Amino acid sequence: MYKQTILFIALILCALCVRADDSIKVSAADLQSLIQRVERLEKQSVAQNTDTSKSQQMVTDEAKPQKARTRGRFVIGGYGEVTAKHCFYSNNYLRYGQNPQRFAGDHYGEFDLPHVVIYMGYDFGKGWSVGTEIEFEHGGTESAIEIEEEEGGEYESEIERGGEVALEQFWLQKAFNRYAIIRAGMQVIPVGGLNAHHESTEYFGVYRNEGDFTIIPSTWHEVALTFMGSTKNGWHYQAMFLPGLDSDRFNRKNWIKPGAGSPYEFKLANVFAGAARVDYTGVKGLRLSLSGYCGNSFRNTLSKSNVELDASAYKNVKGTVTIGAFDFAYNDFGAIVRGSFTYGHLSDAAAITQYNIAMRKGSVSSQQWVASDALAAGIEAGYDFFSLNAKLKEKQQKFYLFARYDYYDSMFRYDGKPTDMYPWCGRHRAAVGINYFPIKQIGVKAEFSYGILKQGTRTDGTRGKLYNDEPQIAVGIVYAGFYQTRDE
């Protein structure tokens, strides 16, 4: 480029030299000096370009992510379900009353968004991190103020949609190493298989399994202090300190489930509890888990019964809730098998029942009988038929045919004795269906289930079926995914 420039300058000078007035004269020595100067500039430019290329290459190499120092900093994700079902039984609130057969032949349907969850977390470095989770149940809540034209232009507040919005997790965590991690804040209490594995893609059914979902909180979250960690050979452990449950809100249908959380702006902590979980994953495809909870629940409330607290009948009442659970999962060779068993005991159940029934109207209590013992058991198994096709397996698509069985009873025993007072609280449930995963994070589900209620004693003294069975069909679209950014 510089040689072309020199020639161009030389031509101009020659042209000037042959002008008639001969006012500008350039000697051959001057021209040679100019050419040498331009050549020196060319050599300097080439050297600079070479250094610049090397510098740019160094910058490019430095900008490339190095595996040794790459680390996720910000995590965003969530899970959720869009569901629809048709139930071939009644949803009338009297269907478990004195004459349930009058509702035989009734049916109803539902479209729903049972859970939509948004998760965000951030790793600050040096072992510090934060996690948050917001859940919208049944589409969240909506309300509006409208002017009613037919009522003289009055303002009316209306509920547009029922549901719940909850901050299910907000915790800060310090990891000293893999063996010792401390977490504080609102977090999931991983008692039972459902609470520990509640994402939509971690169970076959369209809805969460009815057993754990009925008798213990789901998803159970409390403000707690946790110590956790894991070992290199597949052991994972958690130990938690948290406030106790509120026995005022226990009931016959859901046992201690309503006692979690708080109806107030804060969580009462007049009594305390502990929870723990241990998982073993040292065998390929297998997970074995034990979890438990223990804590008092009586007097953990702002409400008071019409019966005085200092009465002799309640002097030593503690309402200790003890829960033990075992769950497992096996995932290999195209098959998945999952199962769980949860058993719970409530001390002083008769005294708590008496106390709750005596509470004044408008209190937080449902004023119902409460069982001393409740249980839930379930197992499901499915096989991925796409694993038999090499092309579909390579695309990581999955198609499971599954079956599930559950048994649960929220009024299994009353003060240690079998009860037949509310036989509709115990039932068997069987289901079959499909799960199709076009990609790992998204699934399409369909199932047919059949709820078989327990037999009991009829009004004429004979035993037999008291209530209508509860068959239903359901379909759903689910997702669960997380994205983790990388350091530059």
SEFI-881013 format. One record per residue (C-alpha): x, y, z; residue in one letter. Coordinates in Angstrom, 1 decimal, always signed. Example, Ala and Ser with C-alpha at 12.3 -4.5 7.8 and 13.67 -1.06 7.14 Angstrom:
BEGIN
+12.3,-4.5,+7.8,a
+13.7,-1.1,+7.1,s
END
This chain:
BEGIN
+0.0,+0.0,+0.0,m
+2.9,+2.4,+0.8,y
+4.6,+1.7,-2.6,k
+1.4,+2.6,-4.4,q
+1.2,+5.8,-2.3,t
+4.9,+6.7,-3.2,i
+4.2,+6.2,-6.9,l
+1.1,+8.4,-6.7,f
+3.1,+11.2,-5.0,i
+5.9,+10.8,-7.6,a
+3.5,+11.2,-10.4,l
+2.1,+14.4,-8.9,i
+5.5,+15.8,-8.4,l
+6.5,+15.0,-12.0,c
+3.4,+16.8,-13.2,a
+4.2,+19.8,-11.1,l
+7.7,+19.8,-12.5,c
+6.6,+20.1,-16.1,v
+4.3,+23.1,-15.4,r
+5.0,+26.1,-17.6,a
+5.9,+28.4,-14.7,d
+8.3,+25.8,-13.2,d
+7.5,+27.3,-9.7,s
+8.0,+24.0,-7.8,i
+11.2,+22.0,-8.3,k
+12.0,+18.7,-6.6,v
+15.4,+17.1,-6.9,s
+16.0,+13.4,-7.3,a
+17.7,+13.4,-3.9,a
+14.5,+14.8,-2.2,d
+12.4,+12.1,-3.9,l
+14.7,+9.3,-2.8,q
+14.6,+10.7,+0.8,s
+10.8,+10.7,+0.7,l
+10.7,+7.1,-0.6,i
+13.1,+5.9,+2.2,q
+11.0,+7.6,+4.8,r
+7.7,+6.0,+3.6,v
+9.4,+2.6,+3.6,e
+10.5,+3.1,+7.2,r
+6.9,+3.9,+8.2,l
+5.7,+0.8,+6.4,e
+8.1,-1.4,+8.4,k
+7.0,+0.2,+11.7,q
+3.4,-0.3,+10.8,s
+3.9,-4.0,+10.0,v
+5.7,-4.4,+13.4,a
+2.8,-2.6,+15.2,q
+0.2,-4.7,+13.5,n
+2.1,-7.9,+14.5,t
+2.3,-6.8,+18.1,d
-1.4,-5.7,+18.0,t
-2.4,-9.1,+16.6,s
-0.5,-10.8,+19.4,k
-2.1,-8.5,+22.0,s
-5.5,-9.2,+20.6,q
-4.9,-12.9,+20.6,q
-3.8,-12.6,+24.3,m
-7.0,-10.7,+25.1,v
-9.1,-13.3,+23.3,t
-7.4,-16.2,+25.1,d
-7.9,-14.4,+28.4,e
-11.6,-13.9,+27.7,a
-12.1,-17.6,+27.0,k
-13.7,-19.3,+30.0,p
-11.1,-21.4,+31.8,q
-12.6,-24.6,+33.2,k
-10.5,-24.3,+36.4,a
-12.1,-21.0,+37.3,r
-15.6,-21.3,+35.7,t
-18.3,-21.2,+38.4,r
-22.1,-20.6,+38.3,g
-23.1,-17.3,+39.9,r
-26.8,-16.6,+39.2,f
-29.4,-19.4,+39.0,v
-33.0,-18.8,+37.8,i
-35.6,-21.5,+37.2,g
-38.8,-23.0,+38.5,g
-41.4,-25.6,+38.0,y
-45.2,-25.8,+37.5,g
-48.2,-27.7,+36.2,e
-51.2,-27.0,+34.0,v
-53.9,-29.6,+34.8,t
-57.4,-30.6,+33.9,a
-59.5,-33.4,+35.4,k
-62.9,-34.9,+35.3,h
-64.2,-36.6,+38.4,c
-66.9,-39.2,+38.2,f
-68.2,-38.4,+41.7,y
-69.7,-35.5,+43.6,s
-67.8,-32.6,+45.2,n
-70.8,-31.7,+47.4,n
-69.6,-31.0,+51.0,y
-72.2,-33.5,+52.2,l
-70.9,-36.4,+50.2,r
-69.5,-38.0,+53.3,y
-72.6,-37.4,+55.4,g
-75.5,-39.6,+56.5,q
-76.9,-40.4,+53.0,n
-74.0,-40.3,+50.5,p
-75.8,-42.5,+48.0,q
-78.0,-39.6,+47.0,r
-75.0,-38.2,+45.2,f
-74.3,-41.3,+43.1,a
-74.0,-40.4,+39.5,g
-72.8,-36.8,+40.1,d
-69.6,-35.6,+38.4,h
-67.6,-32.4,+37.9,y
-64.5,-31.1,+36.2,g
-61.7,-28.7,+36.9,e
-59.0,-26.8,+35.1,f
-56.2,-25.6,+37.3,d
-52.7,-24.3,+37.9,l
-51.8,-26.2,+41.1,p
-48.3,-24.9,+41.4,h
-46.2,-22.3,+39.5,v
-42.9,-21.6,+41.1,v
-40.2,-19.1,+40.3,i
-36.7,-19.7,+41.8,y
-33.7,-17.4,+41.9,m
-30.4,-17.9,+43.6,g
-27.0,-16.2,+43.7,y
-23.5,-17.3,+44.7,d
-21.6,-14.4,+46.2,f
-18.4,-16.4,+46.4,g
-16.3,-17.5,+49.4,k
-19.0,-20.0,+50.3,g
-21.9,-17.5,+50.6,w
-25.1,-17.9,+48.6,s
-28.8,-16.9,+48.8,v
-31.9,-18.7,+47.5,g
-35.5,-17.5,+47.0,t
-38.6,-19.2,+45.8,e
-42.1,-17.7,+45.2,i
-45.0,-20.0,+44.6,e
-48.3,-19.2,+43.0,f
-51.0,-21.9,+43.9,e
-54.1,-22.2,+41.7,h
-53.2,-19.1,+39.7,g
-52.6,-16.8,+42.6,g
-55.1,-14.3,+43.9,t
-56.9,-11.5,+42.0,e
-59.3,-8.9,+43.3,s
-60.8,-5.8,+41.8,a
-63.0,-2.8,+42.7,i
-65.9,-2.2,+40.3,e
-68.6,+0.4,+40.0,i
-72.0,-1.4,+40.0,e
-74.3,+0.3,+37.5,e
-77.3,-1.7,+38.6,e
-76.8,-0.6,+42.3,e
-76.6,+3.1,+42.0,g
-73.0,+3.3,+41.0,g
-71.8,+1.9,+44.3,e
-68.2,+0.7,+44.6,y
-67.8,-3.0,+45.3,e
-64.7,-5.1,+46.0,s
-64.8,-8.4,+44.2,e
-62.6,-11.5,+44.3,i
-61.7,-12.3,+40.7,e
-59.7,-15.5,+41.4,r
-59.0,-17.6,+44.5,g
-55.6,-18.9,+45.2,g
-52.4,-18.3,+47.1,e
-49.1,-16.5,+46.7,v
-46.4,-17.5,+49.1,a
-42.7,-16.9,+49.6,l
-41.7,-20.5,+50.1,e
-38.0,-20.0,+50.4,q
-35.6,-17.2,+51.4,f
-32.4,-18.3,+52.9,w
-28.8,-17.4,+53.3,l
-26.1,-20.1,+53.3,q
-22.5,-20.4,+54.2,k
-20.6,-23.5,+52.9,a
-17.4,-24.1,+54.8,f
-16.7,-27.3,+52.7,n
-18.8,-30.2,+51.4,r
-19.2,-31.6,+54.9,y
-20.4,-28.5,+56.7,a
-23.0,-26.1,+55.4,i
-25.1,-23.8,+57.5,i
-28.4,-22.3,+56.1,r
-30.8,-19.9,+57.8,a
-34.1,-18.5,+56.7,g
-37.4,-19.8,+55.1,m
-36.7,-23.2,+53.6,q
-38.3,-26.5,+52.8,v
-38.6,-29.1,+55.6,i
-37.6,-32.3,+53.8,p
-39.7,-34.7,+55.8,v
-41.2,-37.4,+53.6,g
-40.6,-38.2,+50.0,g
-42.9,-35.6,+48.6,l
-41.4,-32.6,+50.4,n
-37.9,-33.5,+49.4,a
-38.9,-34.2,+45.8,h
-41.9,-32.1,+44.9,h
-40.9,-30.8,+41.5,e
-43.4,-31.7,+38.8,s
-41.0,-33.9,+36.9,t
-40.1,-36.0,+39.9,e
-43.4,-38.0,+40.2,y
-45.5,-39.8,+37.6,f
-49.0,-38.6,+38.6,g
-50.7,-35.5,+37.2,v
-51.0,-34.4,+40.9,y
-48.8,-34.9,+43.9,r
-49.3,-38.2,+45.6,n
-52.4,-38.0,+47.9,e
-50.9,-39.7,+50.9,g
-48.2,-37.3,+52.1,d
-50.1,-34.4,+50.5,f
-53.0,-35.2,+52.8,t
-51.5,-35.8,+56.3,i
-48.4,-33.6,+56.4,i
-47.7,-30.1,+55.0,p
-46.8,-29.9,+51.3,s
-44.6,-28.1,+50.4,t
-43.6,-27.7,+54.1,w
-41.7,-24.5,+54.6,h
-40.6,-22.8,+57.8,e
-38.1,-20.3,+59.0,v
-35.3,-22.6,+60.3,a
-31.6,-23.1,+61.0,l
-30.1,-26.0,+59.2,t
-26.8,-27.8,+59.3,f
-26.2,-30.0,+56.3,m
-23.5,-31.6,+54.2,g
-22.5,-34.7,+52.2,s
-19.7,-37.2,+52.0,t
-17.7,-38.5,+49.0,k
-19.2,-42.0,+49.2,n
-22.9,-40.9,+48.7,g
-24.2,-39.8,+52.1,w
-26.2,-36.6,+52.4,h
-27.5,-35.2,+55.8,y
-29.6,-32.4,+57.2,q
-30.5,-31.4,+60.7,a
-32.9,-28.5,+61.3,m
-34.1,-26.4,+64.3,f
-37.5,-24.7,+63.7,l
-40.7,-23.5,+65.5,p
-43.3,-26.1,+66.4,g
-46.7,-26.6,+64.8,l
-49.9,-25.1,+66.0,d
-52.3,-27.7,+67.4,s
-55.3,-25.3,+67.2,d
-55.6,-25.9,+63.5,r
-55.3,-29.7,+63.4,f
-58.3,-31.5,+61.9,n
-59.6,-34.9,+61.0,r
-59.2,-34.7,+57.2,k
-55.6,-33.4,+57.1,n
-54.3,-34.4,+60.6,w
-51.4,-32.0,+61.5,i
-51.0,-30.4,+58.0,k
-52.9,-27.1,+58.7,p
-50.7,-26.5,+61.8,g
-47.7,-25.4,+59.7,a
-47.0,-21.8,+58.8,g
-49.1,-19.2,+60.5,s
-52.4,-17.3,+60.0,p
-50.7,-14.3,+61.6,y
-48.1,-11.8,+60.2,e
-45.4,-13.8,+62.1,f
-44.7,-17.3,+63.1,k
-45.3,-18.1,+66.8,l
-42.5,-19.9,+68.5,a
-43.8,-20.7,+72.0,n
-42.6,-24.3,+71.3,v
-39.8,-25.6,+69.2,f
-39.1,-28.7,+67.0,a
-36.4,-30.5,+65.2,g
-36.3,-32.2,+61.8,a
-33.6,-34.4,+60.1,a
-33.0,-36.2,+56.8,r
-30.4,-38.7,+55.6,v
-30.0,-39.8,+52.0,d
-27.8,-42.5,+50.5,y
-26.9,-42.3,+46.8,t
-23.8,-44.5,+46.7,g
-25.2,-47.1,+44.4,v
-25.8,-46.0,+40.8,k
-29.5,-45.2,+40.1,g
-30.5,-45.8,+43.8,l
-31.6,-43.4,+46.5,r
-32.5,-44.5,+50.0,l
-33.8,-41.9,+52.5,s
-34.9,-41.6,+56.1,l
-36.4,-38.4,+57.6,s
-38.2,-37.4,+60.7,g
-39.7,-34.6,+62.8,y
-40.4,-34.1,+66.5,c
-41.8,-31.1,+68.4,g
-44.5,-29.9,+70.7,n
-47.6,-28.1,+69.3,s
-49.9,-27.2,+72.2,f
-50.2,-23.5,+73.3,r
-48.3,-22.4,+70.2,n
-51.1,-19.9,+69.4,t
-52.6,-16.6,+70.1,l
-56.1,-18.0,+70.5,s
-57.6,-19.3,+73.7,k
-60.3,-21.9,+74.3,s
-63.4,-21.3,+76.3,n
-61.8,-23.9,+78.7,v
-59.2,-22.3,+80.9,e
-55.6,-23.1,+80.0,l
-54.7,-23.7,+83.7,d
-57.4,-26.3,+84.1,a
-56.1,-29.6,+85.5,s
-57.1,-31.4,+82.2,a
-54.5,-29.3,+80.3,y
-51.8,-28.8,+82.8,k
-49.4,-31.4,+81.3,n
-50.7,-31.4,+77.7,v
-47.8,-31.0,+75.2,k
-49.2,-32.2,+71.9,g
-45.9,-33.7,+70.8,t
-45.9,-34.5,+67.1,v
-43.6,-37.3,+66.0,t
-43.2,-38.2,+62.3,i
-41.0,-40.9,+60.8,g
-40.7,-41.5,+57.0,a
-38.8,-43.7,+54.6,f
-38.7,-43.1,+50.8,d
-36.6,-44.4,+48.0,f
-36.2,-44.2,+44.2,a
-34.5,-46.4,+41.6,y
-33.8,-45.1,+38.1,n
-31.9,-47.3,+35.7,d
-32.3,-49.6,+32.7,f
-35.2,-47.5,+31.5,g
-37.3,-48.1,+34.6,a
-38.2,-45.9,+37.6,i
-39.5,-47.2,+40.9,v
-40.4,-44.8,+43.7,r
-42.0,-45.5,+47.1,g
-42.6,-43.9,+50.5,s
-44.0,-44.7,+53.9,f
-44.9,-42.0,+56.5,t
-46.2,-42.6,+60.0,y
-47.1,-39.9,+62.5,g
-48.1,-39.8,+66.2,h
-49.7,-37.0,+68.2,l
-49.6,-37.2,+72.0,s
-52.6,-35.9,+74.0,d
-54.9,-36.1,+70.9,a
-58.0,-36.5,+73.1,a
-57.2,-33.4,+75.2,a
-56.4,-31.4,+72.0,i
-59.7,-32.5,+70.4,t
-61.6,-31.4,+73.5,q
-59.7,-28.1,+73.7,y
-60.2,-27.3,+70.0,n
-63.9,-28.1,+70.0,i
-64.4,-25.7,+72.9,a
-62.8,-22.8,+71.1,m
-65.0,-19.8,+70.3,r
-66.4,-19.3,+66.8,k
-64.2,-17.3,+64.5,g
-61.0,-18.7,+65.9,s
-58.4,-20.3,+63.8,v
-59.5,-23.8,+64.9,s
-61.7,-26.0,+62.7,s
-63.1,-27.4,+66.0,q
-62.8,-31.0,+64.9,q
-61.6,-34.4,+66.2,w
-57.9,-35.0,+65.7,v
-56.3,-38.5,+65.4,a
-53.4,-39.7,+67.6,s
-52.0,-41.6,+64.6,d
-52.0,-41.1,+60.8,a
-50.2,-42.9,+58.0,l
-49.5,-42.8,+54.3,a
-47.9,-45.3,+52.0,a
-47.4,-45.3,+48.3,g
-45.4,-46.9,+45.4,i
-45.2,-46.2,+41.7,e
-43.3,-47.8,+38.9,a
-42.9,-46.9,+35.2,g
-41.0,-48.1,+32.2,y
-39.6,-45.9,+29.4,d
-40.5,-47.6,+26.2,f
-38.5,-45.1,+24.1,f
-35.4,-46.6,+25.7,s
-35.9,-49.6,+23.4,l
-35.4,-47.4,+20.3,n
-31.8,-46.2,+19.7,a
-32.8,-43.0,+17.8,k
-35.4,-41.9,+20.4,l
-32.9,-42.7,+23.2,k
-30.3,-40.6,+21.5,e
-32.7,-37.6,+21.4,k
-33.3,-38.1,+25.1,q
-37.0,-38.4,+24.6,q
-38.9,-40.6,+27.1,k
-42.3,-42.3,+27.2,f
-43.3,-44.0,+30.4,y
-46.2,-46.2,+31.1,l
-46.7,-46.2,+34.9,f
-48.9,-47.6,+37.7,a
-49.3,-46.2,+41.2,r
-50.9,-47.4,+44.5,y
-51.6,-45.4,+47.6,d
-53.1,-46.0,+51.0,y
-53.5,-43.3,+53.6,y
-55.7,-42.6,+56.7,d
-55.7,-39.3,+58.6,s
-57.8,-40.9,+61.4,m
-55.9,-44.2,+61.6,f
-56.0,-44.3,+65.4,r
-57.5,-42.2,+68.2,y
-55.4,-42.2,+71.4,d
-53.8,-45.4,+70.3,g
-57.0,-47.3,+69.5,k
-58.3,-48.0,+65.9,p
-61.1,-45.7,+65.0,t
-64.1,-46.1,+62.8,d
-65.6,-42.7,+63.5,m
-64.6,-41.2,+60.1,y
-64.0,-44.1,+57.7,p
-63.9,-41.7,+54.7,w
-60.6,-40.4,+56.0,c
-58.9,-43.6,+55.0,g
-58.8,-44.9,+51.5,r
-57.0,-46.9,+48.8,h
-56.1,-45.3,+45.5,r
-54.9,-47.0,+42.3,a
-53.8,-45.2,+39.1,a
-52.4,-46.0,+35.7,v
-51.1,-43.5,+33.1,g
-48.4,-42.2,+30.8,i
-45.6,-39.6,+31.0,n
-44.2,-38.3,+27.8,y
-41.0,-36.1,+27.9,f
-40.2,-34.5,+24.5,p
-37.3,-32.9,+26.3,i
-35.9,-33.4,+29.8,k
-37.5,-30.3,+31.3,q
-41.1,-30.7,+29.9,i
-43.6,-33.5,+30.3,g
-47.1,-34.4,+29.2,v
-49.0,-36.5,+31.6,k
-52.3,-38.4,+31.6,a
-53.8,-40.9,+34.1,e
-56.9,-42.7,+35.2,f
-57.2,-43.2,+39.0,s
-59.7,-44.9,+41.2,y
-60.3,-44.0,+44.8,g
-61.7,-46.8,+47.0,i
-63.0,-45.7,+50.3,l
-62.9,-47.9,+53.4,k
-65.8,-49.9,+54.6,q
-67.5,-49.1,+57.9,g
-70.4,-49.7,+60.2,t
-73.7,-48.7,+58.7,r
-76.6,-47.2,+60.7,t
-78.2,-50.6,+60.9,d
-75.1,-52.1,+62.5,g
-73.9,-54.0,+59.5,t
-70.5,-53.5,+57.9,r
-70.0,-52.6,+54.3,g
-69.4,-49.8,+51.8,k
-70.5,-46.5,+53.1,l
-69.5,-44.0,+50.4,y
-69.2,-43.8,+46.7,n
-65.9,-44.7,+45.1,d
-64.0,-41.8,+43.4,e
-62.8,-42.5,+39.8,p
-61.3,-39.7,+37.7,q
-59.3,-38.9,+34.6,i
-56.6,-36.2,+34.5,a
-54.2,-34.7,+32.1,v
-51.4,-32.2,+32.6,g
-48.4,-30.4,+31.1,i
-45.5,-29.9,+33.5,v
-42.1,-28.3,+33.5,y
-39.1,-28.0,+35.7,a
-35.9,-26.3,+34.7,g
-33.0,-24.3,+36.0,f
-30.5,-22.0,+34.2,y
-27.1,-21.2,+35.7,q
-24.9,-18.4,+34.4,t
-21.1,-18.6,+34.0,r
-18.3,-16.3,+35.0,d
-16.7,-14.6,+32.1,e
END
